[in-house]
Amino acid sequence: MNLSLAALTAFLVLGGSGLPDIGAWQPVPSPPASEASVSSPSPAATPDAPASSPSTQTFPTTAIPAPYPVPAAGAATPSPANDAPRAPPTTEELQHELEALRNELAEIKRAIRPKKAPGPGETVPPDPVAPGPVSQAPAAVPPAPPSAVVEGAPSSWAAPLSARGPFTCLSRRCKEKRKALIVPAISTRVGRGVLSLNLYGDFGYAFGPQGKHRYYDYISKQEVEDYGRRDYTSYPLYANQFALAYGFVQAQYEIPNKIRFRFAMHAGHIVESLYNEEPKSLQLIREAAIYYFFHPKLAVEAGIFPSYYGAEIVLNKENLHATRAYIADFTPDYEAGARLHYHFRKDMTLRFMVLNGWQEIRDANGKKGYGFVWSIFRPFKIVGDWTMYWGNEARQGEPPVFRHYQNLYYRIWLGKRWLIFPMFDFVMQKNNERDRYDIVVAPAFSARLAITEKVGIAARYEYLYNKADIVPELKTGTKNGWQSHSGALTLEYLPLPQLTFRVEGRYGSNKDAVFRNRANQLVRDDWYVYLGGAFHF
């Protein structure tokens, strides 16, 4: 640029002598569309491809505007030999010419500058020197951080997390303009892989009719006198007091598409309620598993891990409601064994499982259970699972009790504001005394409306038919067993993607009187109001 200034200064001093007539300068035409190079596209046109080398990249040419009339096409071009001398260009004309040169140089520099790889939550903007407009639809949700990949899918399939684990956007509130609020995972690179840490906590207060009463506690296996204890739900396990529903800390080391180690410990009333049958040394283990890739589409997992069964998981932040349906405490929340994952499509996965049993870390009868899962993962369209289980649930030394279970649940997005969540549970179990199969049917339906990006409202209806009393967590000992209708209404506020506050009201009614009121009397109605908050990092 200094040379250009020096040359222009000399031109002004000499009055244009010894230099070609500036009138002979012509705009450099842009190549026609038919002649445009397509063999070396701009990096912006193919964001995933590496930047082209300067020797092969095509640079678009910017026309230099003429500050004076240009001869029409086909007219003779004037030259210093046959044309009359003309006055030197004015200072304004030279400044115009100089500005055009500067713009062209800046465009060439941008074209040859190495492309910076996009960071977490970033997108590649269209290149300003691309030969044509690049059609690039805005992302509906910010890309997940490196450690936030589809649960059970190859790490290369970077996408929002599935409904099975932390942390799912329940609506389209995670928009591109809010990507700056997404906090990256707590992680660091170690060797060939990434070491990461996750934290989760769910804390709240339930208002309910329960007071002081004496009862047989299935957790401690003895009769106790307690205050505020609720029946038939793992959370809220107690009413009229602050309580930790669930919390965990998780460490993970992963070499993408090769191997993953994960260890997590947890605590809370959900753990106290659901893990009471396990040995004391294992009750605090949420996950201890290894995940090995034979191929980016085929992997095996072994150890202790959260279950795929059940529409509503123990991480209430990832559900549409602050608390779960009655049937949710019966469906397995954890399991131990081996799982084979086959990702036959980017949005579909088949899983085959051999397990210690129905929600068992320690095998209680020496008989293995078998499972199958068909997962669909199309974010902001449909996400869900079709799960099956076959197993012998008899106690040690007793005749076989065959159990078959099926569960379907799908989150379906209807536009930008509505999310619906149909769920269906079916259980068929052998009754050796009557030589027949008893059944449990539990349909449910939830819907959520995104009022704003931060505020939403959700409603759920559920029905549970368990007349034969085969669900251990809902065993009543009454004539009609468990036959209930229940509903919940939830208002949630999400100031950040990592933080959720909820207010929820719940009411349920059973055919027989199985619930307790403040006077410790059996009644048909169950209700509570819950205020809670949950976070994750």
N, C-alpha and C positions, 0 to 999 in steps of 0.2 A: 504494500500500500504506500510506503515511503517513496518507492520508485515511481509510482503513478503520479504522486504529487510533484516530484521533481520534474518529470516529463511534461506535465501540464504547465508548470511554471516556466520552463524553457520555451514551450510553445507560445505562451503569452508574450515573453520577452522578444522572441524572434519574429513575432507577427505571423507565424505560420510558415516562414520560409524554410525550404529544405524538407518540408513534410508533405505527405500526400494531402490532397484536398479533402477536408472533412466531409464534403458533400458526397464523396464516393463511399463513405461508410454506410453499410446497409444493415438493417435488423437481421439477426440470425433467426431464421424461421424455425418453429418447432416442427418436428417430423410429423407427417400425417399419422392418423390413428392406425392405418393399415401397415405403416412401417415401424410402429413403436415396438421396441424390444420387449418380448415376453419371456425370454430365456433367463433373464436375471432380474427377477422381481425385487422390489424394495423389501427390506426386512419387515417393514410394517405390514406389508401385504401378507406375509407369512410369519406371524410372530413367533411360532415355535421353531422356525428354522434358524440356523446360525447366520450371522451377518456375512454378506458376500465380501470377497476380497476386492481391493481397489482395482485390480487388473481385470476383473470380469464384470464389475458392476456397471450398469448403464446410468449415466448422469443426465437428468433432464436439462435441457438448455433453456435459459431464460432470454427472451428477446430483448435487445437493447433498444429502447425507444429513441427514435430520431427527433431531435429538437427543432427540426425544420422540415419543409415539405419533402416527401420521398417520391421519386418518379413512379408513375403508374406502371403496372405490369406490362412488359413488352416494349416500353420506351427505351431509348438509348441512354446508357449510363454515362453521365458526364465524367470527364477526366481532366487532369491538369493540362494535357497537351492540346485539346481542342475546345476548351471552355475558358471563358473570361475569368480573370482573377476575381476572387470574392473576399469580402471582409472576414477577418478572423472571428471565431465564435465569441459570444459574450461570456462574461463570468458566470451568469445564470445558467447558460447552456452547458458550460463545462461542469458546473456543480451538479446539474441534472445527470450528465454522463457519468460523473464520478460516483454518484449515488447508485446508479444502475450497476456499475462494476462491483461496488461493495456488496450489493444484494446477491449478485451472481456468485461472488467468492464465498459468502456466508452459506449459500445453498450447497456449494461443493463441499465445504467443510462439514456440514451436517450429514451429507451423503456418505462421506468416508469415515466419519467418527464411529468407533466400535459401539455396538449396541449394549447397553447395560441390562443385565438380566433382571426381570421384574422381581421385586421382593414379595414377602407375604402380604396378601391383601391388595396388591397392585395389579393394574392391567397395563398392557402395552398400548399407548396412544397411537393413532394413525400418524405415519411419517409425513411431515409437511412437504417432502419432495417426491412423494409417490406419484407415478405417472397418471393416476386417476383416483377418484374417490374410493376409499376402502369402506365396504359395508361391515360395520362392527357393532352388533347389538350390545347395549349395556348389560352388564352382568346383573342378574337378579339377586345374587347373594355374593358377598366377598369370598374369594377363594380361601380354603381352609389353610391354616398354618401347616408347616411340614409334618408335624406329628399328628395333625388332625386329618386322618384319612378315613375312608369308609371302613367301618368296623368289620374286620374279617376279610377285607378286599386288599389287593395289591396296593402298595404305597404309591405306585405311579398313578393310580386312579384318584388324583386329588379332587375332592368334592366335599360338599357338606356332609356331616356325619349322619349316619343312619339313625333310625328311631331306637336302636338298641343300646345306645350309650351316649356319653357326653359328646357333643351337646347339640341338640337339634333346634333349628329355628322353627317355631311353630307356625309362623306366618311369613309373609313377605316383608316384615319389618326390617330384616337384615338387607338393606338396600345398599347400592353402590355409594351413595352419598354419606352413609354412616360407617363406611369401612374403616375410618380412622379410629372408631371406638372399639374395634376388635382387638383385644389384647392377645399377642402371640403366646403360644405355649411356653411354659417355663422349661427351657431346653438348652442344651449345649452339645456341640459336636465332639464325640470321643472316638478316635480312630476312624473306622469306616462307617460308623453309625451315629445315631443321635440318642442321647440320654435325656429323658424328659420327666417332668413331675406334674401330677394333676392333684388338685384339691377340690373337695366338694363338701358342702354342709347344708342341712335342711333343718330349720329351727322354727318352732311355733307354739301357739297357745290355743287350746280347744275349750270352748264353753259348752258344758253339757249337764245333764241331770244327775250324773253319777255322784255318789257320796261315799260314806264309810260303810263297808259291808264285809262279811266273812264269806269266803268262797274257796273252792279247790283250785289251786293255781297249777295249770299244766306246765308252767315253766319251771317252778321249784319242786313240782310233784308233791305238794303238801297243802294242807288247809291253812290259809292265811287270812288275816284281817288287814284290810288296806283301805286307802282313800282314793277315790276318783278312778278306780280301775274300770276300763271298758271291756266288754265281751265281744269276741268274734272279729276284731280288727287288729292288725299289727300296728297300725298308726291311724289316728291317735290311740295309743295304748292306755293313756290316762287323760282324764278331763280335768279342767279347772286348775291347771298348772302348766308352767313353761316346760318344754321338753325338746330334746334333740331327737328328731325323727331318724335321721341317717347322716353319717359323715364318713368320708374315707380319704385316705392319702395313697397315691399310686405312683410307683416308679416304673419306668419302662426304658429298655434299650432296644433299638431297632436298626438293623441294616436293611434298607429298603429292598423289597422283593427277594430277601434271603432268609432272615431270621428275626424273631422278636421275642424278648423276654419281658414278662410283666409280673410285678408283685404288688399287691394292694392289701391294706388292712382297713377295717371299718369298725364302727361302733354306733350305738343308738338304740331306740326302742324297737325298731324293725329287726335289728340283729338279735336283740333279746328275745323277741317273740318267735322268729322264724328259724333260728339256729339252735333252739333249745335241745333238740335231739342229738346234736353232734358232740363229739368229745370236746372238753373245755379248751384243749390246745388248738383246736381247729375253728372254734366259733368266731374268732377275730380275723380269720383269713377270708377276704373277699375274693382274691384271685392270686393264683400262683401257677403260671402256665408258660409254656413255650409254644411258639407258632413258627413252623418251618415251611418255607416255600420249595416245593420240588420244581415248580414252574410258576411264572407270574399268574397263571390261572388255576393252579392246583397247589393246595397247602394242607398241612395237617397240624392239629392243635392238641395238646395233651396237658392235663393238670386239673386244677380247680378254677372255675370261671363262671361269670354270670350266665343265666339261661336265656335262650331265645323264646322260651314259652311264655305265654301271657301277653295281653295287649298293653297292660300298664305295669311298668317296672318300678323297682324300689327307689330309683332316682326321680322323685316326684317333680322336680323342676322340668324334666323332659316329658312329663305327661301333660295332658290338657287341664288337669285338675290338681289341687293341692293334696288330695287324698284319693285312695283307690276304691274300686268296686269290691263288693264282698267276695266275689270269686277270685280276685287277684291274689289273695293270701293262700289259696289252694294251689294255683298253678306254680310250677317250680320257678323259684327266683335264682337258684344256683344249682350247679351240677358238677360232677367229677367224672372224668373219663377221657375219651379221645373223640375228636371231631375232624371229619374230612370236608374241606371246603373246595368246591369246584365252581369257579367263576366263568361259566360258559358264555356269558355276555357281560358287557360292561355294567348293565343295569339289572342283571339277574344272577343269583347264586344258588346252588344246590348244596345242602349240608347233610352229611350222614354221620350219625353219632352212636357210640357204644358207651353206656353210662353205668355207674354203680347202682343206679336206681332212680326212683322218683324223688328228686330233691334230696340226695344223699351224698355226703362226702365219704362217710364210712359205710361200706356195703353191709346192710343189716341182715340179709338172708342168703348171700352168696349167688344171687341170680341177677344177671345183667339186664339192663333195659336198653331199648333201641329207639332211635329217634330219626326223624327226617324233617328238614326245613326247606321250603322254597321261598327265597327272599326276592322281592322286587324293590328296586331303589331308583326312582326317577324323581329327584327333588322338585318340589313345587308342582308335581303332577300326581304321583301316587307312590307311596312308600308303605311296605308292610310285609307280613309273613303268613305262610300257611304251614303250620307245624303239626306233627304227629308224634305219638309215643306209644310203644308197646312194652309191657313189662309185667312181671310177677311181683305183686306187692304183699304177698303173704309173709307173716313173721317166721322166724327160724323154726323149722320143724312142723309148721302147719301146712294143710293142703294148699295147692296153688290158688292164688287170687289174681286172675288175669285182668289187667286194666288197659283199656285203649282210650286215648285222648286225642282230640283234634281241636285246633284253635286257628281261627282266621281273623285277621285284623288288618285294615288298610287305612292309612291317612290319605285323604283325597282332597286336593286343593281345587276350589271352584273360584277361579279368578284370583284377584289380589287380596280379597278381604275374608272370604269364607273358607273354612276347613272343616270337613266332616270326617268322622272316625267311627265307622261301623265295626263291631266286634261280635264274635260268636265263639262260645266254648261248648264242647260236647264231650261227655265222659260216659264210657260204658265199662262196667265192672262186674265180674262174676260173683254171684251170690251162691255160695256152696250149700247153704242151709235150704234154700228154696230151689236150687238147681236152675237158676235163670240169671239173666243179666239185668242189673239195675242201671238206670241212666240218670245223668245230670245234664240239664240244658240251661245255658245262661247267655241269652242275647243282650247286647247293650249298644247304645248309640250316643255319641258325643258330637257336638257342633261348636265351633268357635268363630266368633266374629271379631275381626280386627277393627276396632273403632278408630284408632289412630295407630301410628307406628309404635307407640309405647303402651297403649291401653287396649285390652281385649276382654271379651266376656265369653264364657263357655258354659254349656249346659249338658248334663248327662242323664240318661234314663237307663236303668238296668232291671232285668228280671232274672230271678234265679229259682230253678225248680230242682229240688233235692229231697224229694219225699222219702226216699229210701235211707237218708241220713248216712250216705257213704263218704261225704266230705269230712275228713277228720277235724279240720279247723272250724267247721260249722255244725258240729254234731250237737243236736238238741235233746234227743231222747224223747221227743214228743210224738204224738200220733201222726201228725202231718209233716213231720220233719221240718225242712227249711223250704218255704215257698214265699219269696219276698218280692216286693216292688220297691224301688228306691230311686231317688233323684238328687242331683247336686247342681248348684249354681255357683259359678266362680267368676270373680272379678280380679283381673291381674294387671299389674303395672310393672313394666320392664324399663327402668331408667338406663340400663346398660345390658348388652347381651349376656354378660356374666352374672347379672343380678335380677332376681324376680321376687316381687311381693304379691301376695294373694290374700283375698278374703273369700271364704267359701261357706255356704250353708248346705247342710245335708239332712235329708229326711228319708227314713225307710220304714216299711211296715211289713211284718211277717204274719203268716196265717195263724200261728200259735204264739202265745205270749212267751218270749224267750229273752227279752231285754230287761234291764233293771232301771228303775227310776231312783230319785233321791231318797225315797223311803225304803229302798231295797226290795221293792215289790216287782214281780214279773209283769211286764206289759208288752203289748204288741208293737209299740212305736219306738223308733230309735232316731235321735236327732243330735246335732251339735252344730256350732258355729266355730269356724277355724280361721285364725289369723297367723300367717307365716311368711317366712322369707327363705330363699335358697340362693346359694352362690356357687360358682365353679371357676377354677383357674386351670 
